[in-house]
Amino acid sequence: MAKQKKSGKKSTDPRSTPDPQSQAEAMARGMSESAQQIWLAGVGAFARAQSEGNKMFESLVREGMGFEKSARKAAGDQADAMREAMESRVGQARDRANDTWKRLESAFESRVSETLSRLGVPTRADIAELNAKLDALAKRPPAASRRAPAPAKKTAARKAAKPTSPARAAAPRKASSKAAKTPARRSAASSRAR
């Protein structure tokens, strides 16, 4: 299609140029119709919000409850995991502390027993052994039924060999009953005293 040249002249046809009053009326009618449509759209939105508002509110509440449950579950799962991790760590620390305490206790006990043995203090085992020996001795028959004691000569010889203390040596001796009976011994005893 070929383009037609527009002439710079305006057509002078009275029908083609509307008068300003009709233009204003057309514009007012268009604006009135637009305002009417905007008003009706607002009233429709208000009516829809009113009718669907409760439904919309209830659906939002349901969605919020579902979200809250999932959030609580996730938080609870994380809290449980953290609690289990902390309990595990506390258990490990408790076990380490118990092991350390046991090692310290055994080291202390061994050092105390070594010190007591150096000092000659009997141990429980030594005391138990002595108790067993005492029980065995208590179960033996009395001394009368056993064999006769060793001759008295040994005890007299021990007494004679025993040194006397200086205080005993200086003290005068009493005459024994045997010495009183035998006159020879009496004179020997008196010559010793002189």
C-alpha positions in Angstrom: 0.0 0.0 0.0 1.1 3.3 -0.8 1.1 6.0 1.7 -0.9 9.0 1.1 0.7 12.3 1.7 -1.0 14.3 4.3 -1.5 17.7 3.5 -0.8 20.4 6.0 -4.3 21.7 5.5 -7.1 20.7 7.8 -10.3 19.6 6.4 -13.0 22.1 6.7 -15.8 19.6 7.0 -18.0 20.7 9.9 -18.9 17.1 10.7 -15.3 16.0 11.2 -14.5 18.6 13.9 -16.6 18.2 16.9 -17.4 21.2 18.9 -15.8 21.7 22.3 -19.0 21.2 24.2 -19.6 17.8 22.7 -16.0 16.9 23.4 -16.4 17.9 27.0 -19.6 16.0 27.3 -17.9 12.9 25.8 -15.0 13.3 28.1 -17.2 13.7 31.1 -19.2 10.6 30.1 -16.0 8.6 29.8 -14.7 9.8 33.1 -18.0 9.1 34.8 -18.1 5.6 33.3 -14.5 5.0 34.5 -15.2 6.3 38.0 -18.3 4.1 38.0 -16.3 1.0 37.0 -13.6 1.8 39.7 -16.3 2.2 42.3 -17.9 -1.1 41.3 -14.6 -2.9 41.4 -14.0 -1.5 44.9 -17.5 -2.6 46.1 -16.9 -6.0 44.6 -13.6 -6.4 46.3 -15.1 -5.4 49.6 -18.0 -7.9 49.1 -15.6 -10.6 48.2 -13.3 -9.8 51.2 -16.4 -9.9 53.4 -17.6 -13.2 52.1 -14.3 -14.9 51.8 -12.6 -13.1 54.7 -13.7 -15.7 57.3 -12.7 -18.5 54.9 -9.4 -16.8 54.2 -8.7 -16.1 57.9 -9.4 -19.7 58.8 -7.2 -21.0 56.0 -4.4 -18.7 57.2 -4.9 -20.0 60.8 -4.6 -23.6 59.5 -1.5 -22.8 57.5 0.0 -21.1 60.6 -0.8 -24.0 62.8 0.8 -26.4 60.4 3.9 -24.2 60.1 4.1 -23.9 63.9 3.9 -27.7 64.3 6.6 -28.3 61.8 8.7 -25.6 63.4 8.2 -27.0 66.8 9.0 -30.5 65.6 12.2 -29.3 64.0 13.1 -27.4 67.1 12.3 -30.4 69.3 14.4 -32.6 67.1 17.3 -30.2 67.3 16.8 -29.9 71.1 16.7 -33.7 71.5 19.9 -34.0 69.4 21.6 -31.3 71.4 20.5 -33.0 74.7 21.8 -36.4 73.6 25.1 -34.8 72.5 25.4 -33.0 75.9 24.5 -36.2 77.8 27.1 -38.1 75.8 29.8 -35.5 76.5 28.8 -35.4 80.2 28.9 -39.2 80.4 32.4 -39.2 78.8 33.6 -36.6 81.2 32.2 -38.5 84.1 33.9 -41.7 83.0 37.2 -39.9 82.5 36.9 -38.3 86.0 36.1 -41.7 87.5 39.0 -43.4 85.8 41.3 -40.6 87.0 40.0 -40.8 90.5 40.5 -44.6 90.5 44.1 -44.2 89.3 44.7 -41.5 92.0 43.1 -43.7 94.6 45.2 -46.8 93.7 48.4 -44.7 93.6 47.6 -43.3 97.1 46.8 -46.7 98.5 50.0 -48.3 97.1 52.1 -45.5 98.6 50.4 -45.7 102.0 50.9 -49.5 102.1 54.5 -49.1 101.1 55.0 -46.6 103.9 53.2 -48.7 106.4 55.3 -51.8 105.5 58.5 -49.7 105.9 57.4 -48.8 109.3 56.6 -52.4 110.2 52.8 -52.0 110.5 51.1 -55.3 109.7 48.8 -55.4 106.8 45.3 -56.9 106.8 46.7 -60.1 105.3 49.3 -60.3 108.1 46.6 -59.9 110.7 44.3 -62.4 109.0 47.2 -64.9 109.0 47.9 -64.3 112.7 44.2 -64.8 113.5 44.2 -68.1 111.6 47.3 -69.2 113.6 45.5 -68.2 116.9 42.4 -70.1 115.9 44.6 -73.2 115.2 46.3 -72.8 118.5 43.0 -72.5 120.3 41.8 -75.7 118.7 44.8 -77.7 120.1 44.3 -79.8 123.2 45.3 -78.3 126.6 48.9 -78.3 127.8 48.4 -81.1 130.4 47.8 -83.7 127.8 50.8 -82.8 125.8 54.3 -84.1 126.6 56.1 -83.0 129.8 58.0 -79.7 129.8 61.7 -79.6 129.3 63.9 -80.1 132.4 64.3 -77.2 134.7 68.1 -77.3 134.4 68.0 -75.1 131.4 66.0 -72.4 133.1 68.3 -72.5 136.1 71.4 -72.2 133.8 69.8 -69.3 132.0 69.2 -67.5 135.3 72.8 -68.1 136.4 74.1 -66.8 133.1 71.9 -63.7 133.2 73.9 -60.7 134.4 72.4 -58.9 137.4 71.8 -55.3 137.5 74.1 -53.2 139.7 71.2 -52.4 142.1 70.5 -56.1 142.7 74.1 -56.9 143.2 74.5 -54.2 145.9 71.3 -55.3 147.8 71.8 -57.9 150.5 70.4 -61.3 149.8 68.0 -63.1 152.0 68.9 -66.5 153.1 67.0 -69.1 151.3 65.1 -71.8 153.2 67.7 -74.4 152.0 70.6 -72.3 153.3 69.0 -72.1 156.7 68.9 -75.8 156.9 72.4 -76.5 156.0 75.1 -74.9 158.3 77.9 -75.1 155.7 75.9 -73.1 153.3 75.1 -70.5 155.9 78.7 -69.8 156.7 79.5 -69.6 152.9 76.6 -67.1 152.5 77.8 -65.0 155.4 81.4 -65.0 154.1 80.1 -63.7 150.7 78.3 -60.9 152.4 81.4 -59.7 154.1 
